[in-house]
């Protein structure tokens, strides 16, 4: 396996491909008919669900600790939010995915929490999963004309606070590290610049 090096050509190319997909695939489908747009939504939902299943298998089943494979990271909540937005068209789900999906998913694309880079399956899975979160947000903005507003921020922080308390409780009960509250993620990533855990 190749160790993940953030400035390696393979990682830079992967990040660029992810960004191009996030920006230009929804723009291309904006000019398409409703059936094509519906198919794109289906593909995004399908890939997000496959990513969640792979996460559970890789982190929960293969590690013999099912507790570590539950969908309780912030990006998992963003995944659920964008899927629920596509299924219900409720704006609150878009707003949550916008604020937390872009921040969390963007950081995960730039600095994934894996020791190994391309072609490690966990690396590829992480990049595709986080790309789909951001592509879902871009779809909502480009095709559905959704927009976040300053008035959304208090509501989003309220959701985040409730989820943070829930995540702290789950970490305590299960002995897990969701949201990386107990210790920093593995690999070379942005948390190296932050103070020592716990946060």
N, C-alpha and C positions, 0 to 999 in steps of 0.2 A: 504494500500500500504506500502511496505517496503522502507524505506529511503535508497538511494544509499550510501553505505559505500565502499570505494575503496579497502579496505583490507578484505572485507567480503568473506566468502567461495564461495558464489554464483557468485560474480563478478570475483573472481580469476578463477573459473572454466570456466565461460563464456569467459574470455580473452584467457585462454589456448585452449579451443575448437576452438575459432576463429583463433588463430595462427596455430593450427594443420591443420585446413581446408585450410587456405591460403597457407601453405607450401606443404602439402601432396596431396591434391586433384589434382592440376595441375601436380605434379610429377607422380601420378598414371595414369593420362590420357595421359602423354607423350608416354607411351607404347601402347596406344590404337590406333584404326584405325581412319581415318579422319572423319568418320561419328560420332563416339563417341566424338571426339574433337569438332566438330561442335555443337553437342547437349550440351556440357558443355558451349560453348560460348552462346548458346541460353538461357540456364538456368541462367547464370550470367546476361545477358541483361534483361531477364524477371524479375528477382528479383530486379535489379536496378530500373527498370521502376515502379514496384509495390511499392518500397520504396519511389520513388518520388511522386507517386500518394497519398500514405498514408501521406507523409509530407504535401502536399498541403491540404489534407482533415483535418488533425489534427491541423495544425498551421494556415491554411488560412480559412477553412470553419467553423470548430468548434469554433474558437476564434472570429468569426465575423469580422476578419480583413484579407481579402484576400491578402493584401500587404505582410503579414508575411509568407505566404505560397509559395512564388515564389522561383524557383530554382536558387538562387543567392548567396548561400554560396560557399566557395571555394571547399568543398566536392561535391557540386552539379556540379560545373564546371569539377571536376575530374571525376564524374560519366558520364557526357556528353562526356568527352574526351575518356574514355575507351570504351564506346559504339560506338563512331565514329571510334575508332581504329579497333574494331572488324568488323565494317561494311565496312571500306575502306582500312584497312591495312596501313594507312599513319602513318609513324613513328613519326611525330610531335605530334600526339595525344597521343601516348605511352609516349613520353618524358614528356609531361605536366602531365599526370596521374602519372608517376613515381615520379617526384619531389614533386608534391603537394598532390597526393593521398596518398603516403606513409606517409608523414609528417602529413597532416590533418586527414586522416583516422586512422593512427596509434594512434594519440593523442585521437581521438574520441572513439576508442575501449578501450584504457586504462582509459581515464577520460571523459566519455560521459556527454553531457550538459543536464542532467536530474536530477531532485531532487530524483526520485524514481528508485530503482533497480529492479531486477528480482522479480516477473513475470510481471511487468508493461509493457504494450504493447509498449509504446514509447521507453522504454529501449531495448526491444527485437528487435524492428524495427531498431533502431539506430545501434545496434551491427551487425545485418544481413546486412544492407545497407553498412556500412563501411567495413565489411569483404569482401563483393562482390567487392568493389573498389580494395582492395589489392589483392584479388584473380585474378581479371582481369589483374593487373600488373604482378603478378607472372606467370599467363598463358602466357602472351606475352614474358616473359623472359625464361621460361622453355620450352614451346612448340614452340614458334616462334623464339627463340634465339635472341630476341631484347636486346639491351644493351644501357644504357645511357653513354654519354661521356662528358668530361670537356668542349668541344666545344659547347655542348648544353646549358650550363648555361646562357650565355648572351641572347640567344633567349628566354629561359624560363622566365628570369627576364623581358624581354620586354613584353611578353604576360601578365605576372603578373602585371606589371605596368599599362598596358592598362586596364586590368580587375579591378584593384584597383581603378583607376580614375572613371571608369564606376560605380563601386559599391558605392563609395562615393556619386556620383551624384544621384543614385537611393535611397540611404539612405536619402539624403537631400530632394528629391522630395516626397518620400513615407512615411517618418517618420519611417523608419525601422532600423534594427541593423544587416544587413548582414555583414559577416566576423567579427562580434562582434567589429566593429570599434567604436560604440558609447558607449557601455557598455559591461562589461564582461558577459560571459554566466552564466546561473544559475548552481547550484550544486557544488560539490567538484571536482575541476579540476585544470589543470596546470596553468590556468590564475591567480590563487590565488597568485602565486609567482611573477606576473608581476606588474608593476607600475599601479596606478589608471588610469582609462579611462578618457577622450577619447584618443585613440592612434594616 
